[in-house]
Amino acid sequence: MRRHNQPMSAYIVGLTGGVASGKTTVEACFQRLGVVVADADHAAREAVAVGSDGLAEVVAAFGAGVLAADGSLDRAAMRQHIFADDAARKQLELIVHPRVHALLEQACRAASGPYAIASIPLLAEGGRARYPWLQRILLVDVAAELQLMRLLQRDGIDETLARKMLAAQATRQQRLAIADDVLVNDQSIDALSAHVAALDGLYRRLAAGK
């Protein structure tokens, strides 16, 4: 429960990066420093949770075949479907993304502390203008071949699907174009943690107007 003397976060940093770039690791580094992180992947699950209006709209658009036996969204089947059909992917995004945006902003503004982070993998795809409540954008950057290797190892998928997933996202250049800060994630966890600590100091100063 929030105490009355705890201010709501007005300074919000958008954290983004391509699939398998290491955003989850960066999130954990910020969280260890006491920063609240609202994650778009978690918000997306909430947006289509069992019994939600979002899930009902997905079923209306794609049919009951997208449901698992327990009535939840079958994410593996949905992923295979949307990466084989651009129109289907865009239709799903129109259903899910507005709900995710609202949940993220609500969570960040409710967070105590000098600033909060909204982790948004597809920030570049949607465009910065869709997030007027972000004061700054941090990109977790990684070379394309390292990204592909990490994705294959992480998800255990074949290279064809992995490359389709990468191709469906914004390019590295498009992500760099919207970033205020860039964290290159190709070093040790100690180096990554040190970089995050430096950024934390910067964001605390900016949130304080210094």
N, C-alpha and C positions, 0 to 999 in steps of 0.2 A: 504494500500500500504506500502511496506517495505521501510524504510529509508536506505540510503546507509551506514550509520554508525551503523546499526544493524546487528551483525554477525549472520550467520546461525548456528543452533544448531548442534554441532558435537557429543555431548554426549546424547545418547538416552537410556532410561530405558524401558524395556519391562514389562508391567503390565499384569498379568495373574491370572487365578483362574477358578474353575469350575462354571458351571451354577448356578445362584442364590447364589453365594458366597459373593456378595456385591461389585463387581468391580465398578459398576456405582456410588455408594456412595463414594468409594475411589477416583475415577476420579474427582468427584465434589469437594472433599477436596483439591486435588492438584490444580484444576482450580481456586479455591478461593485464592490460594497462588500465582497466576499469571503464573502457568505452563501450557504450551500448551499440550493438550492431543489429539492424533489422535486415534480414536476408530475404531476397526476392523469391528464392526457391522455396523457403518455408511459407512465405505469403502465398505463393502459387498453390501449394498444397491446401492451405486454408481456404483459398478462393474456390476450390472444387472439392471440398470435403463432403463426405456423405451427408445428404440432407440439405446441402447448400443450394442456393439459386444458381450459382455458377455451374455446379455439376448438372443440374437439371437442364440448363441451356446447352451444355456440351452434348448431353444425350439427345436433346431435340435436334441438334445439328448433325450429329454423326451416327446416331442410333445406339441401341442398347448393347451392341457388340463391343463397345469401348469400355464396358464395365467388367470388373473381375467378379468372381463368384460371391464375394462378400458385399457387393454393391458399390465398391469404391472404383475409382478410375484405374483402368489397367494401363499403367504408364508405359510399360514396354511396348504393348500393342499400339498405343497412341503414338509413341515416338516413331515406330516403324512406318506408320501410316502418314504422318505429317512430313517426314523427310523424304517421302516418295511422291509427295503432292504439294506443290507450293501453295495452291489455292486453299487446301485444307489447313496448312500451317497458318496462313494469314487469317483464316476464319477462326481458328482456335485462339490466336493472339488477340483478336477483337473481343473475344469473350473474356479471356483471362486477364489481359494486361491492365485494363482500367481498374479492375478489382484489386490487383496487386499494387498499383500505384497508390490507391487510397489507403490500403493496409500499411504500406511502408511509411507513408507520410505520417499517418496516425501514430505508429509505433515510435518513430523518431521524435516527434514533437512531445510525446508523453515521457520520453526518457529524461532522467536526471543527468546532470553533468554539463560541462561547458559546451560539448558538441556531441553529435551522434552520427553514425554511419549507416547509410542505406546501400546495401550490397545489391547491385543491379547488373547481372551479366549482359543483358541486351540493351544497355543504355544507349550505345551508339546507334543501334538499329532503330530505336524509337526516336532518337534525336534529343538533344539537350533541352530543346524548347518544351518538351513534354514534362519536364521536371523543373518548373520555375522555382520550386522550394529548395533546390540544391544550391549551396553557396560555392561549392568547389568540387572538382572531379579528380579522383585518383585512379590511375590506370595501372593494373598489374600486367606488365608486358613480358612476352616471351617469344623467342624465335619460332617460326611456323613448324619446323621439323621437330623441335623439342616438344612443342605443343601436341603434335600428332603422336609422338612416341608416348607421352604421358597419358593421352586419351586412350590409346590402345591398351596400355597397362592397367589403367584405372577401371575401365568399363568392360574389358574382355570382349570387345566387339571386333568384327573384321574391318580391314582397312577401307573397304568400299563405303561402309556406313560411316566410319570415322571421318572420311574425307567429305562426305555429304553433309555431316554435321558442321564441319568447319566451313564449308562453302556457304551454308545457310546463314552464317553469322557475318557481321561487318568485317571488313578487312582490317589488318593491323594498322594500316595508314589511316583508316576512318576513325579507329579508336584513338590513335595518337592525336588526331586533329581536334578532338573535344576535350583532351586531358589538360588539367592545370598542373598535375604532378604525375610523374611516371616512376614506378618501382619495377626495375628489371629483375625478374625472379629466375635467375639462372645461377645463383650462388648458394652458399651454405645457409642453413637455417639460422645460424648465428648472425651472419651478414644481413639476412632478411630482417631479423628481429631488431638489429641496430638501426636499420633504415626506417622501420616502422616507429621506433622510439623517437627518431628525429622528426618524423612527420607528425607524431602525436604532439610534440612540443610546438611545432609550427601551428597546428590547428587550434591548440589551446590559446596561443597568442592571438591568432586571428579572431577566435570567438570572443576574446576579451577586448577586441578592438585595438590591439597593439601592433 
